Amino acid sequence: MPIIKTGISIERELFKKAEETAVKLNVSRSKLFQLALENYIRQFENYALLESLNISYSGNISEEEHDFQKLMKTYIKNHLEDRWQ
């Protein structure tokens, strides 16, 4: 993949933290910024997808779906929550 050089302006304290983090992760500053940007974009895309799903499923649900939701909540509460405590 081709590399493009760019210049950015960030606050001095954020830059210092970025340098410290890059050292701890044993990556270059450029790689750290690349990873951070990739992560930010992925989170944004996931949020956009979640928003889209929420809009799609925000309508009224049938009585059968409501009963199934109650059943699943009870199942999760009784069988899965104990594993995380």
Order of alpha helices (4+ residues) and beta strands (2+ residues): alpha-alpha-alpha
